C-alpha cells in the first residue's frame, strides 16, 4: 500500500480541483460575483512580491524544480527507491501545484465574459459589417502609422522595453477611473522580460502570465509593433481576465485608451490584423482590396510581423507547443482552446457597431426639434415667444 500513497494523494487533489471546476461551471453567476475580485487582490499582492526582482521568478523556480527532480532521480538510483513510489509522489506534487493554481486564478475561465463587464452587447453580424469594421480599424491604423517614430529600416521605434512597459498601466487606469470599468482595477505594475526568449520565439509564444507568482511576462524579441498590445494582453491575464478572446479585447481597449501614441497605434494595428485575417477566410478579394488601400508603413509592419514568425518558427516545436496550450485551455474551461485567440474579432466588430449606434444616437439628440428654439424656428411676430423661452 505504501507504494501507492502518492497516487492516492494525487487522486484526492485532482478530485478537489475537478470538484471546484464543476462548481464553477454550474454556479458561474455566483462565482462571477466574488471570485474575480478576490483573485485580483491575490494577483496584486503576488505581483508586488515578485516585482522585487527584474527577472521572472517563476522561471527560477522552474529551474529549481527541474534540478530537484534530477536530484530525486539520482537518490532513487543510489538508495534503490521504488520507481513506482517515486513517480506517485511526483504526480502528487504536480497535482498540488495545479490545485493551488485552480484556487487562486484558474476558475476565472468560468467567470462572466468581459463584454458584460464593459457593457458591450454582442450579436451576430454580417460579412458586410465585418468588412466595414476591418476598413475602420485600417483607417485608424493608417492615421497613426506615419506618426510613430521609426528606425532607418522602416520598423517602428517605441523606445526601450522598460520605458514602454512603464506606460502600459495608463490605459488601464483610464478604463478604471475615467470609464468606470472596475474589471480593470488590478495590478498595473510593468510586465517583465520573458527569459529564454529564443525558445519562445521558435514556438510562437509572445507572452506568459503565471498566477502562482503574479508575474506577467512578454517575449522582448517579438515585433515591436505588437509589443504594447502584448504587454496589455498579459496584464489583462494578471487582472484575472482568463479567456484569450477577452484578454485580447481588454488589451485593445487599454491601448486605445492610452495617451501614448505608440500604444494607440499598436491597438488599432492588432485590431485591423485580427479583422483582416477573419475577413480573408470568407472574402479574400475584399480583404485584399482593403489591404491595398493601407499606407505603405502599415503594409510594411504587416509584412515584418509575418516574416519574424516565419523566420523563427520551429514547425515541430510549435506544433507541440500549440497542442499543449490547446489542451491546457480546454482543460481549464476555455472550450475553444487556441482558437479563442482569434475570436476577439467578434468583439471588435460588435464594439464598432456599438460605437456607430452611439454616434447615431448623439446625432439624433443634437437634431431633436425644439419649437421654441430660435436657432431652429423663426419666432418673429409670435406673441410671448420670448417668455416661452
C-alpha positions as CSV (number, residue, x, y, z in Angstrom):
1,X,0.0,0.0,0.0
2,X,2.8,2.4,0.8
3,X,3.9,2.4,-2.9
4,X,0.5,3.9,-3.9
5,X,0.2,6.6,-1.3
6,X,1.5,9.2,-3.7
7,X,-1.1,8.2,-6.3
8,X,-3.8,8.4,-3.7
9,X,-2.8,11.9,-2.6
10,X,-2.6,12.9,-6.3
11,X,-6.1,11.5,-6.9
12,X,-7.6,13.3,-3.9
13,X,-6.0,16.6,-5.0
14,X,-7.2,16.1,-8.6
15,X,-10.7,15.3,-7.4
16,X,-10.8,18.5,-5.3
17,X,-9.7,20.5,-8.4
18,X,-12.3,18.8,-10.5
19,X,-15.0,19.5,-7.9
20,X,-14.1,23.2,-7.8
21,X,-14.3,23.4,-11.6
22,X,-17.6,21.6,-11.6
23,X,-19.0,24.0,-9.0
24,X,-17.6,27.0,-11.0
25,X,-19.2,25.7,-14.2
26,X,-22.6,25.1,-12.6
27,X,-22.7,28.2,-10.5
28,X,-20.8,30.6,-12.7
29,X,-23.1,33.5,-11.9
30,X,-22.4,33.2,-8.2
31,X,-18.7,32.7,-9.0
32,X,-18.6,35.9,-11.1
33,X,-19.9,37.9,-8.1
34,X,-16.9,37.1,-5.9
35,X,-14.1,35.1,-7.3
36,X,-12.6,37.5,-9.9
37,X,-12.4,40.3,-7.3
38,X,-10.6,38.1,-4.8
39,X,-8.1,36.7,-7.3
40,X,-7.3,40.3,-8.5
41,X,-6.3,41.1,-4.9
42,X,-4.2,37.9,-4.7
43,X,-2.5,38.7,-8.0
44,X,-1.8,42.3,-6.9
45,X,-0.1,41.1,-3.7
46,X,1.9,38.4,-5.6
47,X,2.9,40.9,-8.3
48,X,4.2,43.3,-5.6
49,X,6.1,40.4,-4.0
50,X,7.7,39.1,-7.2
51,X,8.2,42.6,-8.5
52,X,11.2,42.9,-6.2
53,X,13.3,41.3,-8.9
54,X,13.6,42.2,-12.6
55,X,13.7,38.6,-13.9
56,X,10.9,36.1,-13.9
57,X,10.8,34.5,-10.5
58,X,8.7,31.6,-11.9
59,X,11.5,30.7,-14.3
60,X,14.0,30.5,-11.5
61,X,11.5,28.3,-9.5
62,X,11.0,26.1,-12.6
63,X,14.8,25.6,-12.9
64,X,15.0,24.8,-9.2
65,X,12.2,22.3,-9.6
66,X,14.0,20.6,-12.5
67,X,17.2,20.3,-10.5
68,X,15.2,18.9,-7.6
69,X,13.7,16.3,-9.9
70,X,17.1,15.3,-11.2
71,X,18.4,15.0,-7.6
72,X,15.5,12.8,-6.6
73,X,16.1,10.5,-9.6
74,X,19.8,10.2,-8.5
75,X,18.8,9.4,-5.0
76,X,16.3,6.9,-6.2
77,X,19.0,5.1,-8.0
78,X,21.6,5.3,-5.2
79,X,19.2,4.3,-2.4
80,X,17.2,1.9,-4.7
81,X,13.9,3.6,-4.1
82,X,10.9,2.0,-5.8
83,X,10.4,4.0,-9.1
84,X,6.6,3.4,-8.9
85,X,6.5,5.0,-5.5
86,X,8.8,7.9,-6.6
87,X,6.6,8.7,-9.6
88,X,3.5,8.6,-7.4
89,X,4.9,11.4,-5.2
90,X,6.0,13.4,-8.3
91,X,2.4,13.1,-9.6
92,X,1.1,14.3,-6.2
93,X,3.4,17.4,-6.3
94,X,2.1,18.2,-9.8
95,X,-1.5,17.8,-8.7
96,X,-0.8,20.1,-5.7
97,X,0.5,22.8,-8.0
98,X,-2.5,22.5,-10.3
99,X,-4.9,22.7,-7.3
100,X,-3.2,25.8,-6.0
101,X,-3.3,27.4,-9.5
102,X,-7.0,26.5,-9.7
103,X,-7.8,28.0,-6.4
104,X,-6.0,31.4,-6.8
105,X,-6.7,32.0,-10.5
106,X,-7.8,29.1,-12.7
107,X,-11.6,29.4,-12.1
108,X,-11.6,32.7,-13.9
109,X,-12.2,30.7,-17.1
110,X,-15.8,30.2,-15.8
111,X,-16.4,33.8,-14.8
112,X,-18.7,36.0,-16.9
113,X,-17.5,37.4,-20.3
114,X,-15.6,40.7,-20.5
115,X,-18.3,42.0,-22.8
116,X,-20.7,42.1,-19.9
117,X,-18.2,44.0,-17.7
118,X,-17.7,46.7,-20.3
119,X,-21.3,46.9,-21.3
120,X,-20.9,45.6,-24.8
121,X,-23.9,43.9,-26.4
122,X,-22.8,41.1,-28.7
123,X,-24.9,39.9,-31.6
124,X,-24.3,38.1,-34.9
125,X,-23.1,40.3,-37.7
126,X,-22.9,40.1,-41.4
127,X,-19.9,39.8,-43.7
128,X,-20.5,43.3,-44.8
129,X,-20.3,44.5,-41.2
130,X,-17.1,42.6,-40.8
131,X,-15.6,44.2,-43.9
132,X,-16.7,47.7,-42.6
133,X,-15.1,47.0,-39.2
134,X,-11.9,45.9,-41.0
135,X,-11.9,49.1,-43.0
136,X,-12.5,51.2,-39.9
137,X,-9.6,49.7,-38.0
138,X,-7.4,50.0,-41.1
139,X,-8.3,53.7,-41.3
140,X,-7.4,54.3,-37.7
141,X,-4.1,52.5,-38.1
142,X,-3.5,54.4,-41.3
143,X,-3.8,57.7,-39.4
144,X,-1.2,56.7,-36.9
145,X,1.3,54.6,-38.8
146,X,3.1,57.6,-40.1
147,X,3.1,59.5,-36.8
148,X,5.0,57.0,-34.7
149,X,8.8,57.1,-34.6
150,X,10.6,54.7,-37.0
151,X,14.1,53.3,-37.5
152,X,16.1,53.8,-40.7
153,X,14.9,50.4,-41.9
154,X,11.2,51.5,-41.5
155,X,10.4,49.4,-38.4
156,X,8.7,51.2,-35.5
157,X,10.8,52.6,-32.8
158,X,8.9,52.5,-29.5
159,X,11.9,53.0,-27.2
160,X,13.2,50.6,-24.7
161,X,11.2,47.6,-23.4
162,X,11.4,49.0,-19.9
163,X,10.1,52.5,-20.9
164,X,7.3,51.0,-22.9
165,X,6.3,48.6,-20.1
166,X,6.1,51.5,-17.6
167,X,3.4,53.2,-19.7
168,X,1.1,50.3,-20.1
169,X,-0.8,51.0,-16.9
170,X,-2.0,54.4,-18.1
171,X,-4.6,52.8,-20.4
172,X,-5.9,50.6,-17.7
173,X,-6.2,53.4,-15.2
174,X,-8.2,55.4,-17.8
175,X,-10.5,52.4,-18.2
176,X,-10.9,52.0,-14.5
177,X,-11.3,55.6,-13.2
178,X,-12.5,57.5,-16.2
179,X,-14.7,55.0,-18.0
180,X,-15.7,53.2,-14.8
181,X,-14.8,49.6,-15.8
182,X,-14.0,48.0,-12.5
183,X,-12.9,44.8,-14.2
184,X,-9.5,46.5,-15.0
185,X,-8.9,47.5,-11.3
186,X,-5.9,45.1,-10.9
187,X,-2.2,45.4,-10.7
188,X,-0.7,47.8,-13.3
189,X,2.9,47.0,-12.4
190,X,5.1,46.8,-15.6
191,X,5.4,43.4,-17.3
192,X,8.8,41.6,-17.2
193,X,11.0,40.4,-20.0
194,X,10.5,36.7,-20.7
195,X,13.7,34.7,-20.3
196,X,14.8,32.1,-22.8
197,X,13.2,34.3,-25.5
198,X,14.8,32.5,-28.4
199,X,13.0,29.3,-27.4
200,X,9.6,31.1,-27.1
201,X,10.1,32.8,-30.4
202,X,10.7,29.4,-32.0
203,X,7.3,28.2,-30.8
204,X,5.4,31.4,-31.5
205,X,4.9,32.4,-27.8
206,X,4.6,36.2,-27.3
207,X,4.0,36.2,-23.6
208,X,3.2,34.2,-20.5
209,X,1.4,35.1,-17.2
210,X,2.0,32.8,-14.2
211,X,-0.6,33.2,-11.5
212,X,1.4,31.3,-8.9
213,X,3.9,34.3,-8.7
214,X,1.7,37.0,-10.1
215,X,4.1,37.7,-13.0
216,X,3.1,38.9,-16.5
217,X,6.0,38.5,-18.9
218,X,6.4,39.3,-22.6
219,X,8.9,38.0,-25.1
220,X,11.1,41.0,-25.9
221,X,12.0,39.6,-29.4
222,X,8.6,39.8,-30.9
223,X,8.0,42.6,-33.5
224,X,7.9,46.0,-31.7
225,X,4.6,46.9,-33.4
226,X,2.8,44.3,-31.3
227,X,4.8,44.8,-28.0
228,X,2.4,47.4,-26.4
229,X,-0.7,45.2,-27.3
230,X,1.0,42.1,-25.9
231,X,2.0,43.8,-22.7
232,X,-1.6,44.8,-22.2
233,X,-2.8,41.3,-23.0
234,X,-0.6,39.7,-20.3
235,X,-1.6,42.4,-17.8
236,X,-5.2,41.5,-18.5
237,X,-4.5,37.9,-17.6
238,X,-2.9,39.2,-14.3
239,X,-6.2,41.1,-13.8
240,X,-8.0,37.8,-13.8
241,X,-9.3,38.1,-17.3
242,X,-8.6,34.5,-18.3
243,X,-10.2,33.7,-21.7
244,X,-7.8,34.6,-24.5
245,X,-10.5,36.3,-26.5
246,X,-11.3,38.6,-23.6
247,X,-7.7,39.3,-22.8
248,X,-7.2,40.4,-26.5
249,X,-10.2,42.7,-26.3
250,X,-9.1,44.1,-23.0
251,X,-5.7,44.8,-24.5
252,X,-7.3,46.6,-27.4
253,X,-9.4,48.8,-25.1
254,X,-6.4,49.6,-22.9
255,X,-4.2,50.5,-25.9
256,X,-6.7,52.9,-27.5
257,X,-7.4,54.5,-24.0
258,X,-3.7,55.2,-23.5
259,X,-2.5,58.7,-24.2
260,X,0.7,57.3,-25.7
261,X,0.7,57.3,-29.5
262,X,2.7,54.0,-29.7
263,X,0.0,52.2,-27.7
264,X,-2.9,53.5,-29.7
265,X,-1.2,52.5,-33.0
266,X,-0.4,49.0,-31.6
267,X,-4.0,48.6,-30.5
268,X,-5.5,49.6,-33.9
269,X,-2.8,47.7,-35.8
270,X,-3.7,44.5,-34.0
271,X,-7.4,45.1,-34.3
272,X,-7.0,45.6,-38.0
273,X,-4.9,42.4,-38.2
274,X,-7.4,40.2,-36.4
275,X,-10.3,41.5,-38.5
276,X,-8.3,41.3,-41.7
277,X,-7.4,37.6,-41.1
278,X,-11.0,36.8,-40.3
279,X,-12.3,38.6,-43.4
280,X,-9.7,36.8,-45.5
281,X,-11.2,33.4,-44.6
282,X,-14.6,34.4,-46.0
283,X,-13.9,37.0,-48.7
284,X,-10.3,37.1,-49.7
285,X,-11.0,39.5,-52.6
286,X,-12.5,42.1,-50.3
287,X,-9.7,41.6,-47.7
288,X,-7.1,42.2,-50.4
289,X,-8.9,45.3,-51.6
290,X,-8.9,46.7,-48.1
291,X,-5.2,45.9,-47.6
292,X,-4.3,47.6,-50.9
293,X,-5.7,50.9,-49.5
294,X,-3.4,50.6,-46.5
295,X,-0.5,53.0,-46.3
296,X,3.0,51.7,-47.0
297,X,4.2,51.9,-43.4
298,X,1.2,49.8,-42.3
299,X,1.8,47.3,-45.0
300,X,5.5,47.1,-44.0
301,X,4.5,46.4,-40.4
302,X,2.2,43.6,-41.5
303,X,5.0,42.1,-43.7
304,X,7.7,42.3,-41.0
305,X,5.4,40.8,-38.4
306,X,4.7,37.7,-40.6
307,X,8.4,37.5,-41.6
308,X,9.5,37.4,-38.0
309,X,7.5,34.4,-37.0
310,X,8.1,32.6,-40.3
311,X,11.9,33.1,-39.8
312,X,12.0,32.0,-36.2
313,X,9.3,29.3,-36.1
314,X,10.3,25.7,-35.5
315,X,7.4,23.7,-37.0
316,X,7.6,20.6,-34.8
317,X,8.2,22.6,-31.6
318,X,5.4,25.0,-32.5
319,X,3.0,22.1,-33.2
320,X,3.8,20.5,-29.8
321,X,3.5,23.8,-28.0
322,X,0.2,24.6,-29.6
323,X,-1.2,21.2,-28.7
324,X,0.0,21.6,-25.1
325,X,-1.6,25.1,-24.9
326,X,-4.8,24.0,-26.6
327,X,-5.1,21.1,-24.1
328,X,-4.4,23.4,-21.1
329,X,-7.0,26.0,-22.3
330,X,-9.7,23.3,-22.9
331,X,-9.0,21.6,-19.6
332,X,-9.2,24.9,-17.8
333,X,-12.5,25.8,-19.3
334,X,-11.8,27.8,-22.4
335,X,-13.6,25.3,-24.7
336,X,-12.3,26.7,-28.0
337,X,-8.7,26.3,-26.9
338,X,-6.1,28.2,-29.0
339,X,-8.9,29.1,-31.5
340,X,-10.2,31.6,-28.9
341,X,-7.3,34.0,-29.7
342,X,-8.9,34.9,-33.0
343,X,-12.4,35.2,-31.5
344,X,-11.6,38.7,-30.5
345,X,-12.8,39.7,-33.9
346,X,-16.4,39.1,-32.8
347,X,-16.0,41.6,-30.0
348,X,-14.1,44.1,-32.2
349,X,-16.9,44.1,-34.8
350,X,-19.6,44.4,-32.2
351,X,-17.7,47.2,-30.5
352,X,-17.5,49.1,-33.8
353,X,-21.3,48.6,-34.3
354,X,-22.0,49.9,-30.8
355,X,-19.9,52.9,-31.5
356,X,-21.8,53.6,-34.7
357,X,-25.1,53.3,-32.8
358,X,-23.9,55.7,-30.1
359,X,-22.8,58.2,-32.8
360,X,-26.2,57.9,-34.5
361,X,-28.0,58.5,-31.2
362,X,-25.9,61.5,-30.4
363,X,-26.7,63.0,-33.8
364,X,-30.4,62.4,-33.2
365,X,-30.2,64.2,-29.9
366,X,-28.4,67.1,-31.5
367,X,-31.0,67.4,-34.2
368,X,-34.1,67.0,-31.9
369,X,-36.7,69.6,-32.9
370,X,-37.5,72.2,-30.3
371,X,-40.3,74.6,-31.4
372,X,-39.1,77.3,-29.0
373,X,-35.5,77.2,-30.2
374,X,-34.8,80.4,-32.1
375,X,-32.0,78.7,-33.9
376,X,-34.5,76.1,-35.4
377,X,-37.6,78.2,-35.7
378,X,-38.3,81.8,-36.8
379,X,-40.3,83.2,-33.8
380,X,-40.6,86.7,-35.3
381,X,-44.1,88.0,-34.8
382,X,-45.2,85.3,-32.3
383,X,-46.7,86.8,-29.2
384,X,-44.9,85.9,-25.9
385,X,-42.2,84.0,-27.8
386,X,-39.5,85.4,-25.5
387,X,-41.4,84.4,-22.5
388,X,-41.8,80.9,-23.8
389,X,-38.0,80.6,-23.8
